[in-house]
Amino acid sequence: MNDDMELVHGSGNAFRDFGRDDADLLQAKALMASEIIKILDERQWTTRKAQEATGISHADFSRIRSVKLSRFTIDRLMNILTHLGQDVEVSVNVRPRPQGQHPHVHP
């Protein structure tokens, strides 16, 4: 074992750990995409089969499977989950950030 290694505990949000200003949004989108992928895998659906069953374009399912989420909003991902027969419950907690962890503000 290498004695030069240091164990660092993450925050629970890899996007925050890498300093992304939009970490919470990216985390929420990734969690929802993960659920969509899990459902498709459990049902053994191709993106075409998912399109047939839901009316959501196969291209959208392909983007989600490839984790290309920039085109997706939270509500769009929620809508896809709803079309997959899922109830989506969202919980929001708002609290001040610790000093020195404010995101960059762009005018």
Secondary structure, DSSP 4 states (H G I P E B T S, - for coil): --TT-------S-HHHHTT-TTHHHHHHHHHHHHHHHHHHHHHT--HHHHHHHH-S-HHHHHHHHTT--TT--HHHHHHHHHHTT----------PPPTT-PPPP--
